[in-house]
Amino acid sequence: MSNLDDHVFDRVTSFIWSASGIRLTRAKKIMVEGRLQRRARALGLHNINEYCRLVFDTRDFEDEAVNLIDAMTTNKTDFFREQEHFDFLIKTAVPELAMAGRPAKLWSAACSIGAEPYSLAMVLNDFIRDRLGWSFSILASDISTDALAKAVRAVFPLDMIDPVPKDMRQRYLLRHNDLSKPVFRIGPEVRALVRFARINLINDHYPVDRDMDVILCRNLLIYFDKQTQKKVVDRLCSHLRPGGYLILGHTDSLAGMTVPLDWLGNSIFRRRTA
């Protein structure tokens, strides 16, 4: 496998930026090469420059474009990542939503392989066990088709189980019949609570209701430039009910942005009602 020359690297990263909003600098060149090598091997090609010629200079590009985006997308995730966000949901947001007396709508807008929306579903399902009559829906989206396929399959390596509270493990997680296999699966009760969709957040329009109660978009903005960050946050706000909550990741920042949000702490924001 040959190294990626600078011209082809710039071509790849320019496409990734235009298609996903993700900026890949020269500091990421080794990472880019490694991920392109895996795609080249999968297609039986001799080297990554040949792969790039195929996807950019032939009619096969459209079919391979989604795979190229998938290859460049980072899907780092954990169950109950940034626990204070789930504490806020359990203690403040969810009881408030239940008091409103209408079905709640939540959106995990960069769901990766599904750990975040399944964590949400476990929390919310626990909450409604003694509150008959209240309901909720969870939409989970990502740009990566590969990540979404893994999320729908809902099978995870056993080393991801530790952050899940023990009582929830017993209620909602299933071990493989062959205990020598280090995996677990999300149980059908929780899987049924989450709807998955492919949504590119740099698109001008999202096929999402405009009265979401909670939107989580955590640790994604850091990959965008400031202009793209502002556009994405504005669009997310347009899908958030007045008084609804936008929860970002601790790596994200709204510094310098004029947006209709009030900061509540711990990367949690509330859309202004006026």
C-alpha positions in Angstrom: 0.0 0.0 0.0 1.5 3.4 -1.1 1.3 6.5 0.9 -1.2 9.2 0.0 0.3 12.0 -1.9 -0.6 15.6 -0.9 -2.7 16.4 -3.9 -4.9 13.3 -3.4 -5.1 13.9 0.4 -6.4 17.4 -0.3 -8.9 16.0 -2.7 -10.2 13.5 -0.1 -10.4 16.0 2.7 -12.1 18.6 0.5 -14.8 16.0 -0.4 -15.2 15.0 3.3 -15.6 18.7 4.3 -18.2 19.4 1.6 -20.1 16.3 2.3 -20.1 16.2 6.1 -18.7 19.5 7.4 -15.8 17.6 9.0 -12.3 19.3 8.7 -9.4 16.9 8.4 -6.0 18.7 8.6 -2.6 17.4 7.6 -2.1 16.3 11.2 -4.7 13.6 10.5 -3.0 12.3 7.4 -1.8 9.0 8.9 -5.3 8.3 10.2 -6.8 9.1 6.8 -4.3 6.8 5.1 -5.1 3.9 7.5 -8.8 4.2 6.9 -8.4 4.5 3.1 -6.2 1.4 3.1 -9.0 -0.6 4.7 -11.4 0.5 2.0 -8.8 -0.3 -0.8 -8.3 -3.8 0.6 -12.0 -4.4 0.8 -12.3 -3.6 -2.9 -9.2 -5.6 -3.9 -7.2 -2.6 -5.1 -3.4 -2.3 -5.1 -3.1 1.0 -3.2 -4.9 4.0 -1.8 -4.1 6.3 -4.7 -5.7 3.8 -7.0 -8.8 3.8 -4.7 -9.0 7.6 -4.8 -8.8 7.6 -8.6 -11.6 5.1 -8.7 -14.0 7.1 -6.5 -13.2 10.5 -7.9 -12.6 9.8 -11.6 -15.1 7.1 -12.5 -18.8 6.6 -12.4 -18.4 4.3 -9.4 -17.9 7.3 -7.2 -21.5 7.8 -6.3 -21.8 4.2 -5.0 -18.6 4.5 -3.0 -19.1 8.0 -1.6 -21.2 6.8 1.4 -18.5 4.2 2.2 -15.8 6.9 2.0 -17.7 9.1 4.4 -18.3 6.2 6.8 -14.5 5.4 6.7 -13.6 9.0 7.8 -16.3 9.3 10.5 -15.2 8.9 14.1 -17.7 6.9 16.1 -16.3 7.1 19.7 -19.2 6.5 22.1 -20.0 4.9 25.5 -23.1 4.1 27.4 -24.0 6.9 29.9 -21.2 9.0 28.6 -21.0 12.3 30.5 -23.1 11.1 33.4 -24.1 14.5 34.6 -26.3 14.9 31.4 -28.2 11.8 32.4 -28.5 13.0 36.0 -30.0 16.2 34.6 -32.5 14.3 32.5 -33.5 12.0 35.4 -33.8 14.8 38.1 -35.0 17.8 36.0 -35.9 17.5 32.4 -37.9 14.2 32.3 -40.0 14.9 35.4 -40.8 18.4 33.9 -41.8 16.8 30.6 -44.0 14.3 32.3 -45.8 17.1 34.2 -46.5 18.8 30.9 -49.0 15.9 30.2 -48.1 15.4 26.5 -45.8 12.9 24.8 -42.1 13.9 24.9 -39.9 13.9 21.9 -36.1 13.4 22.2 -33.5 13.4 19.4 -30.0 11.9 19.6 -28.6 13.9 16.7 -25.2 12.2 16.4 -25.9 8.8 17.8 -22.9 6.9 16.4 -23.4 3.1 17.1 -26.3 3.6 19.4 -25.0 3.8 23.0 -26.5 7.2 23.6 -30.1 6.6 22.4 -30.2 3.2 24.1 -29.0 4.9 27.4 -31.8 7.4 26.9 -34.3 4.7 26.3 -33.3 2.8 29.5 -33.6 6.0 31.6 -37.0 6.9 30.2 -38.4 3.4 30.3 -37.4 3.2 34.0 -39.2 6.5 34.6 -42.5 5.5 33.0 -42.8 2.2 34.8 -44.9 3.8 37.5 -46.3 6.5 35.4 -48.9 5.0 33.1 -50.4 7.3 30.5 -47.2 9.3 29.7 -45.2 8.4 26.6 -42.1 9.5 24.7 -40.4 8.9 21.4 -36.7 8.8 20.6 -35.2 9.6 17.2 -31.5 8.7 16.7 -29.6 9.8 13.7 -26.1 9.8 12.3 -24.4 10.4 9.0 -22.6 7.1 9.0 -24.6 4.2 7.5 -22.1 1.7 9.0 -22.6 3.2 12.5 -26.4 3.1 12.1 -26.3 -0.6 11.0 -24.4 -1.4 14.1 -26.8 0.6 16.2 -29.8 -1.2 14.8 -28.1 -4.6 15.4 -27.6 -3.5 19.0 -24.8 -5.9 19.8 -21.9 -4.5 21.7 -18.6 -5.7 23.1 -18.7 -6.7 26.7 -16.1 -4.1 27.7 -18.7 -1.4 27.1 -21.1 -2.7 29.8 -19.4 -1.2 32.8 -21.1 2.3 32.8 -24.6 0.7 32.6 -26.1 0.6 36.2 -26.4 -3.0 37.4 -30.1 -2.9 37.8 -30.5 -1.8 34.2 -28.2 -4.5 33.0 -30.5 -7.1 34.6 -33.6 -5.5 33.1 -32.5 -4.5 29.6 -29.3 -6.3 28.5 -28.9 -9.8 27.2 -25.8 -12.0 27.2 -25.0 -14.3 24.3 -26.1 -17.9 24.9 -22.4 -18.8 24.4 -20.9 -17.1 27.5 -17.5 -17.4 26.0 -18.4 -14.7 23.5 -17.6 -11.3 25.0 -20.7 -9.5 23.7 -24.1 -8.4 24.9 -27.3 -7.2 23.2 -29.8 -4.5 24.0 -33.1 -6.3 24.9 -36.2 -6.0 22.6 -38.1 -3.7 25.1 -35.4 -1.0 24.7 -34.7 -1.5 21.0 -38.4 -0.9 20.2 -38.2 2.5 21.8 -35.6 4.0 19.4 -36.1 4.9 15.7 -33.0 5.3 13.6 -32.5 7.5 10.5 -29.6 8.8 8.4 -29.4 12.6 8.7 -26.5 14.8 7.6 -26.5 17.8 10.0 -24.8 20.1 7.5 -27.8 19.8 5.2 -30.1 22.8 5.0 -33.1 20.9 6.1 -33.7 18.1 8.6 -36.7 15.6 8.2 -37.4 16.1 11.9 -40.3 17.5 13.9 -39.9 21.1 14.9 -41.2 20.6 18.5 -38.5 18.4 20.0 -38.3 18.6 23.8 -34.6 17.4 24.1 -31.9 17.3 21.5 -28.5 15.8 22.2 -25.7 16.7 19.8 -22.6 15.8 21.9 -18.9 16.1 21.0 -19.6 16.7 17.3 -19.3 20.5 16.8 -15.6 20.3 17.5 -15.1 18.7 14.1 -16.7 21.6 12.3 -15.3 25.1 11.6 -17.0 28.0 13.3 -19.3 28.9 10.4 -20.6 25.3 10.1 -21.0 25.1 13.9 -23.2 28.2 13.9 -25.4 26.9 11.1 -25.8 23.5 12.7 -26.7 25.0 16.1 -29.2 27.4 14.4 -30.9 24.5 12.6 -31.0 22.4 15.8 -32.6 25.3 17.6 -35.3 25.6 14.9 -36.3 22.0 15.7 -36.4 22.6 19.4 -39.6 23.5 21.3 -39.4 26.9 23.2 -38.3 25.8 26.7 -36.7 22.7 25.3 -33.2 21.5 26.0 -30.1 21.3 23.8 -27.4 19.2 25.3 -23.9 19.4 23.8 -20.7 17.6 24.7 -18.0 19.0 27.0 -15.7 19.4 24.0 -18.2 21.6 22.2 -18.5 25.4 22.6 -21.0 28.1 21.7 -18.5 30.9 22.5 -19.1 33.9 20.3 -22.4 32.7 18.9 -25.6 34.6 19.0 -28.2 31.9 19.5 -31.6 31.7 21.3 -30.3 29.6 24.1 -29.6 30.1 27.8 -26.7 28.2 29.4 -27.7 26.1 32.4 -24.2 24.6 33.0 -22.5 21.3 32.1 -23.0 22.0 28.3 -26.8 22.1 28.8 -28.8 24.9 27.2 -32.5 25.8 27.1 -34.2 27.5 24.2 -35.7 30.8 25.2 -39.4 31.1 25.3 -39.5 34.6 23.9 
